[in-house]
Amino acid sequence: MTKSLKEALEDFLRIEGVTAVAIVGRDGFVIESASRIKLDPDALGAVVASAIGASEMIGKDFSMGKLEQYLLEFATGKAIIAAAGNDILVLTTDTTAVIGSVRYAVKKGIDGLTKLL
């Protein structure tokens, strides 16, 4: 049985420390999300869409190729943003997350997500 996009995102919430995950369109609209915390999808979508545009310019300007994923570190957690086909995956964690494991799960799961979009 094929998973829905929502179910695929909820799989990320099973990883210790992951608090929220969403697929955001390049236009800033949240396509789907799953969360264990209060999440404002409109604000998230707008911020993520503008952040990825700037990040992709760095890759282009420095001839580094296509953006795969990047990590933002904050006092109480981290955010991982990754290209998912023409869309964007954003995932947040708290301080209990083992970030290497989370980043590996994102890298491993991105193709499956892209096929569901």
CYANA upper distance limits for C-alpha pairs under 8 A (distance plus 0.5 A):
  3 LYS  CA      7 GLU  CA      6.39
  3 LYS  CA      8 ALA  CA      6.77
  4 SER  CA      8 ALA  CA      6.77
  4 SER  CA    116 LEU  CA      7.62
  5 LEU  CA      9 LEU  CA      6.74
  5 LEU  CA     32 GLU  CA      7.72
  5 LEU  CA    113 LEU  CA      7.41
  5 LEU  CA    116 LEU  CA      6.40
  5 LEU  CA    117 LEU  CA      7.86
  6 LYS  CA     10 GLU  CA      6.64
  6 LYS  CA     32 GLU  CA      6.93
  6 LYS  CA     33 SER  CA      7.26
  6 LYS  CA     34 ALA  CA      7.39
  7 GLU  CA     11 ASP  CA      6.83
  8 ALA  CA     12 PHE  CA      7.75
  8 ALA  CA    113 LEU  CA      7.41
  9 LEU  CA     13 LEU  CA      7.68
  9 LEU  CA     21 VAL  CA      6.80
  9 LEU  CA     22 ALA  CA      7.57
  9 LEU  CA     33 SER  CA      7.35
  9 LEU  CA     34 ALA  CA      6.66
 10 GLU  CA     14 ARG  CA      7.51
 10 GLU  CA     21 VAL  CA      8.32
 10 GLU  CA     34 ALA  CA      6.31
 10 GLU  CA     35 SER  CA      8.40
 11 ASP  CA     15 ILE  CA      8.04
 12 PHE  CA     18 VAL  CA      7.35
 12 PHE  CA     21 VAL  CA      7.66
 12 PHE  CA    105 ALA  CA      8.36
 13 LEU  CA     17 GLY  CA      8.49
 13 LEU  CA     18 VAL  CA      5.86
 13 LEU  CA     19 THR  CA      6.92
 13 LEU  CA     20 ALA  CA      7.31
 13 LEU  CA     21 VAL  CA      7.96
 13 LEU  CA     34 ALA  CA      8.12
 13 LEU  CA     35 SER  CA      7.77
 13 LEU  CA     36 ARG  CA      8.20
 14 ARG  CA     18 VAL  CA      7.88
 15 ILE  CA     97 ALA  CA      8.41
 15 ILE  CA    102 VAL  CA      7.72
 16 GLU  CA     96 THR  CA      7.49
 16 GLU  CA     97 ALA  CA      6.16
 16 GLU  CA     98 VAL  CA      8.18
 17 GLY  CA     93 THR  CA      5.72
 17 GLY  CA     94 ASP  CA      5.73
 17 GLY  CA     95 THR  CA      7.32
 17 GLY  CA     96 THR  CA      5.52
 17 GLY  CA     97 ALA  CA      4.55
 17 GLY  CA     98 VAL  CA      8.02
 18 VAL  CA     91 LEU  CA      7.71
 18 VAL  CA     92 THR  CA      6.39
 18 VAL  CA     93 THR  CA      4.76
 18 VAL  CA     94 ASP  CA      7.03
 18 VAL  CA     97 ALA  CA      7.07
 18 VAL  CA    102 VAL  CA      8.39
 19 THR  CA     35 SER  CA      6.36
 19 THR  CA     36 ARG  CA      5.77
 19 THR  CA     37 ILE  CA      6.68
 19 THR  CA     91 LEU  CA      8.11
 19 THR  CA     92 THR  CA      6.05
 19 THR  CA     93 THR  CA      5.56
 19 THR  CA     94 ASP  CA      7.09
 20 ALA  CA     33 SER  CA      8.03
 20 ALA  CA     34 ALA  CA      6.36
 20 ALA  CA     35 SER  CA      4.57
 20 ALA  CA     36 ARG  CA      6.57
 20 ALA  CA     37 ILE  CA      7.20
 20 ALA  CA     39 LEU  CA      8.35
 20 ALA  CA     91 LEU  CA      6.13
 20 ALA  CA     92 THR  CA      5.69
 20 ALA  CA     93 THR  CA      7.58
 21 VAL  CA     33 SER  CA      6.20
 21 VAL  CA     34 ALA  CA      5.99
 21 VAL  CA     35 SER  CA      6.72
 21 VAL  CA     89 LEU  CA      7.75
 21 VAL  CA     90 VAL  CA      6.11
 21 VAL  CA     91 LEU  CA      4.73
 21 VAL  CA     92 THR  CA      6.89
 22 ALA  CA     30 VAL  CA      7.40
 22 ALA  CA     31 ILE  CA      7.99
 22 ALA  CA     32 GLU  CA      6.20
 22 ALA  CA     33 SER  CA      4.53
 22 ALA  CA     34 ALA  CA      6.85
 22 ALA  CA     89 LEU  CA      6.30
 22 ALA  CA     90 VAL  CA      5.86
 22 ALA  CA     91 LEU  CA      7.01
 23 ILE  CA     30 VAL  CA      6.47
 23 ILE  CA     31 ILE  CA      5.99
 23 ILE  CA     32 GLU  CA      5.95
 23 ILE  CA     33 SER  CA      6.82
 23 ILE  CA     87 ASP  CA      7.28
 23 ILE  CA     88 ILE  CA      6.02
 23 ILE  CA     89 LEU  CA      5.16
 23 ILE  CA     90 VAL  CA      6.96
 24 VAL  CA     28 GLY  CA      6.58
 24 VAL  CA     29 PHE  CA      6.19
 24 VAL  CA     30 VAL  CA      4.84
 24 VAL  CA     31 ILE  CA      5.99
 24 VAL  CA     32 GLU  CA      7.85
 24 VAL  CA     45 GLY  CA      6.23
 24 VAL  CA     48 VAL  CA      7.99
 24 VAL  CA     49 ALA  CA      7.81
 24 VAL  CA     87 ASP  CA      6.37
 24 VAL  CA     88 ILE  CA      5.51
 24 VAL  CA     89 LEU  CA      6.85
 24 VAL  CA     90 VAL  CA      8.03
 25 GLY  CA     29 PHE  CA      5.88
 25 GLY  CA     30 VAL  CA      6.71
 25 GLY  CA     31 ILE  CA      6.94
 25 GLY  CA     45 GLY  CA      8.10
 25 GLY  CA     49 ALA  CA      7.83
 25 GLY  CA     86 ASN  CA      7.92
 25 GLY  CA     87 ASP  CA      5.24
 25 GLY  CA     88 ILE  CA      6.70
 26 ARG  CA     49 ALA  CA      6.03
 26 ARG  CA     86 ASN  CA      7.64
 26 ARG  CA     87 ASP  CA      6.24
 26 ARG  CA     88 ILE  CA      7.55
 27 ASP  CA     46 ALA  CA      8.37
 27 ASP  CA     49 ALA  CA      7.14
 28 GLY  CA     42 ASP  CA      8.19
 28 GLY  CA     45 GLY  CA      4.85
 28 GLY  CA     46 ALA  CA      5.07
 28 GLY  CA     47 VAL  CA      8.04
 28 GLY  CA     48 VAL  CA      7.55
 28 GLY  CA     49 ALA  CA      5.51
 28 GLY  CA     50 SER  CA      8.33
 29 PHE  CA     41 PRO  CA      8.38
 29 PHE  CA     42 ASP  CA      7.20
 29 PHE  CA     45 GLY  CA      5.76
 29 PHE  CA     46 ALA  CA      7.60
 30 VAL  CA     41 PRO  CA      6.59
 30 VAL  CA     42 ASP  CA      7.48
 30 VAL  CA     44 LEU  CA      8.31
 30 VAL  CA     45 GLY  CA      5.97
 33 SER  CA     41 PRO  CA      8.46
 35 SER  CA     39 LEU  CA      7.59
 39 LEU  CA     44 LEU  CA      8.25
 40 ASP  CA     44 LEU  CA      6.66
 41 PRO  CA     45 GLY  CA      6.46
 42 ASP  CA     46 ALA  CA      6.83
 43 ALA  CA     47 VAL  CA      6.73
 44 LEU  CA     48 VAL  CA      6.52
 45 GLY  CA     49 ALA  CA      6.54
 46 ALA  CA     50 SER  CA      6.94
 47 VAL  CA     51 ALA  CA      6.62
 48 VAL  CA     52 ILE  CA      6.62
 48 VAL  CA     81 ILE  CA      8.32
 48 VAL  CA     88 ILE  CA      8.40
 48 VAL  CA     90 VAL  CA      8.05
 49 ALA  CA     53 GLY  CA      6.94
 49 ALA  CA     88 ILE  CA      8.24
 50 SER  CA     54 ALA  CA      7.09
 51 ALA  CA     55 SER  CA      6.77
 52 ILE  CA     56 GLU  CA      6.50
 52 ILE  CA     81 ILE  CA      8.23
 53 GLY  CA     57 MET  CA      6.94
 54 ALA  CA     58 ILE  CA      7.23
 55 SER  CA     59 GLY  CA      7.25
 55 SER  CA     67 LEU  CA      8.09
 56 GLU  CA     60 LYS  CA      6.77
 56 GLU  CA     66 LYS  CA      7.70
 56 GLU  CA     67 LEU  CA      6.44
 57 MET  CA     61 ASP  CA      6.38
 58 ILE  CA     62 PHE  CA      6.55
 58 ILE  CA     64 MET  CA      8.49
 59 GLY  CA     63 SER  CA      6.32
 59 GLY  CA     64 MET  CA      5.19
 59 GLY  CA     65 GLY  CA      6.21
 59 GLY  CA     66 LYS  CA      7.08
 59 GLY  CA     67 LEU  CA      7.10
 60 LYS  CA     64 MET  CA      6.79
 60 LYS  CA     65 GLY  CA      6.89
 60 LYS  CA     66 LYS  CA      8.12
 67 LEU  CA     82 ALA  CA      7.90
 67 LEU  CA     83 ALA  CA      7.03
 68 GLU  CA     82 ALA  CA      6.02
 68 GLU  CA     83 ALA  CA      6.06
 69 GLN  CA     80 ILE  CA      7.28
 69 GLN  CA     81 ILE  CA      5.95
 69 GLN  CA     82 ALA  CA      4.43
 69 GLN  CA     83 ALA  CA      6.91
 70 TYR  CA     80 ILE  CA      6.19
 70 TYR  CA     81 ILE  CA      5.94
 70 TYR  CA     82 ALA  CA      6.91
 71 LEU  CA     78 LYS  CA      7.49
 71 LEU  CA     79 ALA  CA      6.33
 71 LEU  CA     80 ILE  CA      5.15
 71 LEU  CA     81 ILE  CA      7.08
 72 LEU  CA     78 LYS  CA      6.04
 72 LEU  CA     79 ALA  CA      5.57
 72 LEU  CA     80 ILE  CA      6.85
 73 GLU  CA     77 GLY  CA      6.92
 73 GLU  CA     78 LYS  CA      5.08
 73 GLU  CA     79 ALA  CA      7.15
 74 PHE  CA     78 LYS  CA      6.15
 76 THR  CA     94 ASP  CA      6.51
 76 THR  CA     95 THR  CA      6.32
 77 GLY  CA     92 THR  CA      7.63
 77 GLY  CA     93 THR  CA      5.74
 77 GLY  CA     94 ASP  CA      4.68
 77 GLY  CA     95 THR  CA      5.53
 78 LYS  CA     92 THR  CA      6.18
 78 LYS  CA     93 THR  CA      5.71
 78 LYS  CA     94 ASP  CA      7.08
 78 LYS  CA     95 THR  CA      8.13
 79 ALA  CA     90 VAL  CA      7.39
 79 ALA  CA     91 LEU  CA      6.05
 79 ALA  CA     92 THR  CA      4.84
 79 ALA  CA     93 THR  CA      6.84
 80 ILE  CA     89 LEU  CA      8.43
 80 ILE  CA     90 VAL  CA      6.17
 80 ILE  CA     91 LEU  CA      5.67
 80 ILE  CA     92 THR  CA      6.90
 80 ILE  CA    103 ARG  CA      7.96
 81 ILE  CA     88 ILE  CA      7.43
 81 ILE  CA     89 LEU  CA      6.15
 81 ILE  CA     90 VAL  CA      4.98
 81 ILE  CA     91 LEU  CA      7.02
 82 ALA  CA     88 ILE  CA      6.29
 82 ALA  CA     89 LEU  CA      5.61
 82 ALA  CA     90 VAL  CA      6.98
 82 ALA  CA    106 VAL  CA      8.41
 83 ALA  CA     87 ASP  CA      6.72
 83 ALA  CA     88 ILE  CA      5.29
 83 ALA  CA     89 LEU  CA      6.70
 84 ALA  CA     88 ILE  CA      5.55
 84 ALA  CA     89 LEU  CA      6.41
 84 ALA  CA    110 ILE  CA      6.59
 84 ALA  CA    111 ASP  CA      7.98
 84 ALA  CA    113 LEU  CA      7.61
 84 ALA  CA    114 THR  CA      6.01
 85 GLY  CA    114 THR  CA      6.09
 93 THR  CA     97 ALA  CA      6.68
 97 ALA  CA    102 VAL  CA      7.81
 98 VAL  CA    102 VAL  CA      6.96
 99 ILE  CA    103 ARG  CA      6.53
100 GLY  CA    104 TYR  CA      6.62
101 SER  CA    105 ALA  CA      6.66
102 VAL  CA    106 VAL  CA      6.76
103 ARG  CA    107 LYS  CA      6.69
104 TYR  CA    108 LYS  CA      6.51
105 ALA  CA    109 GLY  CA      6.34
106 VAL  CA    110 ILE  CA      6.30
109 GLY  CA    113 LEU  CA      6.93
110 ILE  CA    114 THR  CA      6.62
111 ASP  CA    115 LYS  CA      6.84
112 GLY  CA    116 LEU  CA      7.15
113 LEU  CA    117 LEU  CA      7.12
